[in-house]
Amino acid sequence: MMNMSRTGLWLVGAHGGVATTVAVGLAALQDKNNFGCSHLACGLVSQLPQFRSLDLVGWDQVVVGGHDIRQTTSLKEAQGLSSGTVPAIAPMLVEASRGFLKEFESRIRPGILFNAGSTIESLSSKDRVAAVDTPRQAIACVQKDLSEFITSSGCDRVVVVHIASTEPPPVIIEPLPESWSQFQGLLDHHDGPLPSSTLYAIAALEMGLPFVNFTPSLGSCPAAVQDLAVRKKTCHMGCDGKTGETFLKSVLAPAFAKRNLEIMSWVGHNIFGNMDGQVLNDPLNKQTKVASKDRLLRQMLGYDPQTHISIEYIKSLGDWKTAWDHIHFRAFLGTPMTLQFTWQGCDSILAAPLVLDLFRFTELASRRGETGCLTQFSSFFKSPLGTDENDFAVQFNQLTQWASSL
Ligand SMILES: NC(=O)c1ccc[n+]([C@@H]2O[C@H](COP(=O)([O-])OP(=O)(O)OC[C@H]3O[C@@H](n4cnc5c(N)ncnc54)[C@H](O)[C@@H]3O)[C@@H](O)[C@H]2O)c1
């Protein structure tokens, strides 16, 4: 069994809705009485019976820190969530988490900003962004923060999870070099094409720390960065947490395929109003998200139905996302039929437990010496890196098989 060492969870995007919900949730999980909150384990995959015998990090061993670019505090963000759009985070829960959030805040450092686009830049404040010229300096700065965190918190292991705002697709004129030695040349020029998410990934992987990309941003996707993970004998995974509409898509589409029902078109309209929605309201940032939500049907069906995905920012909805999906399919004798569903979920409440699960599973895999791109966690991602498998049932089976092999 694990000893009572401390393990670090480093959140990039530490002041965001998901990160704040992770922090409040963790504070409740660490409390002896769970702050009196019933059903706390709902939504936590790692709490399922299949994973009970795994030597996962205990909640009370976890120390949290992170980076962000906005001038605010975790407590303010949690109060904002609870008074506004996430009633599940009751004011009493925020009050009970006050000490935890204060400690978390003391471990949040200014972030880095490269190729983030004007919408993300407009969220930042000057003194919350590290003053650096080149990507290489930015990486050094992130590494310094991570080293200080490791020393000051006494953590013997750290997992870095990227949950910052979705970046626009990178403008890549020439293909990125595939070997790490050539790729490094891109790090010395201020105007290189790499976005912050990739620089955070490089910073973590160079230090031998696992990197999880919960966003659709580029992160550790470039081949050379994946190569770096292998060289440094550490692991990484992504991209984009599969929490709501896309989760249902990956459950339903294989069922249609298995009954030989031909999907002719699949339309998904998404409306929500949190800060993530505000960022995705920028057509450039939206492109990254739509591409991530739209890519899986072909793999699951073996053909390309007509698809349409819209994401609209409706401020009054806050963190509550409504997705309305219209699936038009053909049955026996060519008879057209329709399935429609409406998903109404609270985005941060759906995402936060999956971040905690990924942290625990990744830490265990890394402690066991697993390196490179880990695909057994693909059920958590909309665009799983390193595999074409998108069928949720198959992906979940891979996760349980991994667990039983340990
Ligand atoms: N259900 C979900 O909520 C869900 C599901 C899948 C993926 N995601 C992705 O997770 C990410 C976070 O979602 P959220 O709802 O918490 O968003 P949010 O807008 O509430 O938070 C994002 C945070 O990232 C910070 N940030 C932006 N650029 C940064 C940088 N370069 N360095 C450090 N911090 C930076 C922002 O200041 C903000 O505090 C988004 O990319 C979102 O698309 C969320």
The ligand as a Gaussian input file, in Angstrom:
#p B3LYP/6-31G(d) Opt

LIG

0 1
 N      -17.600000      20.275000     -18.974000
 C      -16.596000      21.130000     -19.011000
 O      -16.595000      22.072000     -18.272000
 C      -15.450000      20.896000     -19.951000
 C      -15.440000      19.730000     -20.716000
 C      -14.371000      19.507000     -21.580000
 C      -13.368000      20.433000     -21.701000
 N      -13.420000      21.582000     -20.970000
 C      -12.363000      22.556000     -21.185000
 O      -11.724000      22.854000     -19.936000
 C      -11.228000      24.182000     -19.988000
 C      -11.654000      24.923000     -18.718000
 O      -13.059000      25.055000     -18.668000
 P      -13.685000      26.085000     -17.606000
 O      -15.149000      25.968000     -17.726000
 O      -13.015000      25.941000     -16.293000
 O      -13.233000      27.453000     -18.260000
 P      -13.026000      28.875000     -17.542000
 O      -13.108000      29.869000     -18.625000
 O      -13.919000      29.003000     -16.364000
 O      -11.531000      28.770000     -16.966000
 C      -10.396000      28.794000     -17.761000
 C       -9.279000      29.422000     -16.928000
 O       -8.062000      29.336000     -17.698000
 C       -7.344000      30.536000     -17.465000
 N       -6.320000      30.656000     -18.525000
 C       -6.496000      31.026000     -19.807000
 N       -5.308000      30.987000     -20.462000
 C       -4.384000      30.611000     -19.555000
 C       -2.983000      30.404000     -19.621000
 N       -2.298000      30.591000     -20.749000
 N       -2.343000      30.014000     -18.495000
 C       -3.015000      29.828000     -17.331000
 N       -4.343000      30.021000     -17.214000
 C       -5.020000      30.396000     -18.318000
 C       -8.422000      31.609000     -17.447000
 O       -7.961000      32.779000     -16.831000
 C       -9.510000      30.900000     -16.646000
 O       -9.382000      31.154000     -15.259000
 C      -11.745000      24.816000     -21.279000
 O      -10.764000      24.714000     -22.280000
 C      -12.905000      23.901000     -21.633000
 O      -13.216000      23.915000     -23.010000
 C      -14.430000      21.820000     -20.080000

